[in-house]
C-alpha cells in the first residue's frame, strides 16, 4: 500500500528527475534532495492555505518536505529491489490525474445543474412503487421519553404534563426537560427507533420488546440514579412496511443521488458527442 501510494503521488519524479541546479531561478531553488532527485521551491506553491500563520506555514512546509523525502526513499528502495515498469507507472499516474480532474469538473457540473428540490409527490410515488424496499429492520415508535435524575424537582408532575394537550403544559414540559432531564424526546410527528430511544436505560434490557410495545402505552421505571418515563403514541414492529415519514429523508437522498448519477452520465455523453461533431479525436487502425 505504501509503495502504491508513493508511486502515484511521486511518480512525476520518475518522469522528470531534476538532477542539476545550475542556473536555477529563486523559484527553482532546491529545498530538499534524495540522491539525484530534487524538490524545488516552486513545487511548494499552493500547499499553504491563505491566512495561515507563520508557525502553521512552517509546520505544513516541513511536513510536506519530510513526506516527499520518505516517498522518494521508498521509491529508490523499490527500484533497487524490484523491476519497475515506468510506462505502466506513467499510465497509472495519467489515469489518477484524469480521475482527479474529471471528478473536480463533474462535481462542479453537478452542483451547477442539480435540481435539489424534491416534491412530496415524487417521494410518495417512489415509496408506493417500492414498498418492499422499506421493510423495517427495527421497532419504531412515536411518543415521549424522559430520563430525569431522582433528585429532580416535581417528578410526580411529569406524567400529567406528558398527557396534557394544553399549550401551556407542553411548553412547561419542554422547559422542564431542558432544565432537569438527562435525556429526552418529546412527542411530535417523527418516528424514532425504540432501541436508540431507550439506550442506557432499564428499558433497553426488556427481553421481548415487541410484546412490551403491544402491552403498554405508558411505562415508568427507575434505576439507582434516574427515573424513566415513556409514553407511546404509536408503534410499528420490525418486518412491517416502514411509515413514509420514517424513510422520507432517505427517499429524498436516493432521488437526489439518482439525479447526480444521471447528470454525470449526461456530462460524459455530451462531452463525447460534441467532441465527435468537432472531430476533436479519432481512433487509428491498429
N, C-alpha and C positions, 0 to 999 in steps of 0.2 A: 504494500500500500504506500509506504514512504517513497519507494522508488518510483511508482507510477505518478504520484503527485509531483515529485521533483522533476520528472521528465516533462510533464505537462507545463508546470509553472516556469521552468528554467530552460526549456529546450531551445529558446532563442539563442542561448549561448552555444548550443551545438551548431546552429545555423550560421551565426555570425559571432565568432570569437574575436574580441578586440585585444590584439596582442601587443600593440605598440602605442605608446602615449606621446610620441614625438609630434610637436606642432599642435597639441590639443588646446582647444579654447578653454576658458574657465568653466563653461558648462560641461565640457568633456573631460574635466579633470577626474582622475580615478579616485574613488573613495575606499575601494577595497580590491584585493586581488586574491585569487585562488589559483595557484600555478600560472597558467597562461591566460586565464580568464579575468577580465576586469569589470568592476561595477563602476559606472561613471556617474558624475554629479547629475547630469541631465536625466538619468533614469530614476532619480528620486522625486522628480517633479510630479506633483499631484497626490503624493501619499500623505501629506499633512492637510487635514481639513481646515477650512477657513475659520479664523477666530481661535485657533489653538494657542495656548500659552507657550512660552519658550521652553518650559520644562516638559510639557506634553510633546512638543515638536521634537526635542532632542530624544526623548524616550521612544517615540514612534520611529524616527530615523535609525536609531541604534538597533531597535528590534528588527527593522527591515534588513539592515546590513547583516546582522547576525544570522537571520533566516536565510539570506542569499548565500552566505558563506557555507552554512550547513548543507544547503541543497547542492551547491557546487561540489562539495566534498563527497557527498553521496554519489553524484553523477560520475565524478572521477573514479571513485572506487568501483562503481558499476562497470565503467569502461575497461578497467583493468581485469575484471573477473568474468565478464560475460560479453558475448558478441552483440553489439548494438546495431540494429538496422536503422540508420539515420533517416532513410527515406520513409520508413514506417513511422518513425517518431514525428517527422515533419507532417505526414498525413494526419496523425492524431492531433498535433498542435493546430493544424488548419481546421479540422473538424471541431475542436474545442473552441477555437476563436469564432468560427461561424456560428456555433451554438450560442455563444455569449452574445454576439452582435444581433443575431436573429431573435434571441429571447428579449433583448432590450427593445428592439423595434416592435416585436409582437406585443409586448406589454404596453408600449406607447400607443399602438394602433387600437388595441382593445379598450384601453382607458378612454381614448378619444371617441370611439364609436359605440361603446356598450350602452345599451338602454337598460339602466338598472331599476326601472320601475316594473314591478310585478303586481298585476291586479289580483284581487281576491278571487275573481272568476278563473283566472289561469291556475291559481293554487288549488281551487276546488276541483276543476276539471282534471288536473294532474292527479289529485288524491283519489277521485272517483274511478279513474281509469286504471289505477294501480293499487287498489286496496290491499292486495296480497303482499305488497311491499312494505306495508305499515302495520305488521303484526307486532304487538307489544312483547318485549322481552323482559319486562318487569312490571310490577304492580304500580299503578299511579293513583294519586288522589287529588281532589280539590278540597281545601279546608284550611284550618288554622292550627298552628302548633306553637307552643310557648314553653321555653325552658327557663325557669326562674329559680334563683337561689332561695333556699329555705328561709333565709333571714330577710328576704324582700318584703316590703310592706303590702298590705291589702291583698294577699294572695287568695283569700277566700272570695274576693270580689271578681276574680279573673273569669270564672265560668260565666257569670252573669253578663260581663262585658262581651265575651265571645259570642253569646247568643243574641245580644241586642242588635236591633236594626236601626236604632236611633243614631243619627249622625254624630251627636254629642258623645255617645258611648263609643262609637267606632273611633273617633278622634282620641278619646281618652285611652282606649286600649293601645293604639299606636304609640301614644306618648309614654304609656307605662312600659311598653316593650323597649322603646328607645332608652328609657331611664334605668330599667332594672333587669331586663332579661339577659340571659347568657346567649340565647339563640331564639329566633322566632321566624314564623312565616304566617302572614296574615291572609285571610281568605280573599281571593279575587277570582277572576275567570281562568287563571292559568293552572295547568296541571303540573305536578311535580312527582318525581319518583319517590315512592314511600320509603325505600331503604335510605336514600340520600337525606330525606327529611328527618328521619329519626336516628341518624347515625350518632354514636356516642351517647346513647340513652338506653334505658332498660327495654324500650320498645323494639330496639334493634335485635334483641335476643328472643323475641317471640318465635316459637318453633314453627307455627303454622300461620303465616301472615294472611293467607287467603281466607282462612276460617275467621281470623280476627277481624278483617275488613268486613266480612259478611255479618258479623255479630255485633259490632259496635259502631255507633255514630258519634259517641263521645267516650273519652277514656282519660283517667288520671292515674298517675303512678309517681313513684319517687325513688331516690336512692339516698345515700348518706349526705349529699350536698344539695341536690336540686329537686324541685317539683316539676312534673311534666304534664302539660295539658294538651290534649289532642281532640279537635272537633272535625269530623269527616263530613263534608257536604256531598261528595260524590266520589266514586272509585271505579277503576277499571282493572280487571285482572289480566295478568300476562297470558299470552297466546290468543288474546282477542284483538280485534282491529283497533288501532290507536285512534283516539279522537283527533279530528282535524287540528284543533287548537294546539295539541301537543307536538305535532310534526310540522306546523305551518312554517316556521323559520327554516327547518330542514328542506322543505319542498322549495321554498324561495331560493335557497342556496343552490339546490340542484338545477333549477331552471336557469339561474344566472350562470352557473358553470357550463351548462349546455350552450348557452349563448356565446360564452367565451370560446368554447371549442369550435363552434360554427364560424365565429369571426376569424379565428386563427386559420381555419381551413380556407375561408374566403380570401384572406390576405394572400396566402400562398398561391391559390389558384389565380387570383387577379394579377399578381406579380408575374407569374409564369406566362399567362395568356398575353399580357401587354408586351412582355419581352419578346414573345414569339412573333407578334404582329410587327415589331420593330426590327426583327431579325437580329436581336441582340446576342443570340447564341446559335450555335449549330453543332451537330454531332457528326464526327467524321467516321468513315468506314474503318474498321479495324482489320 
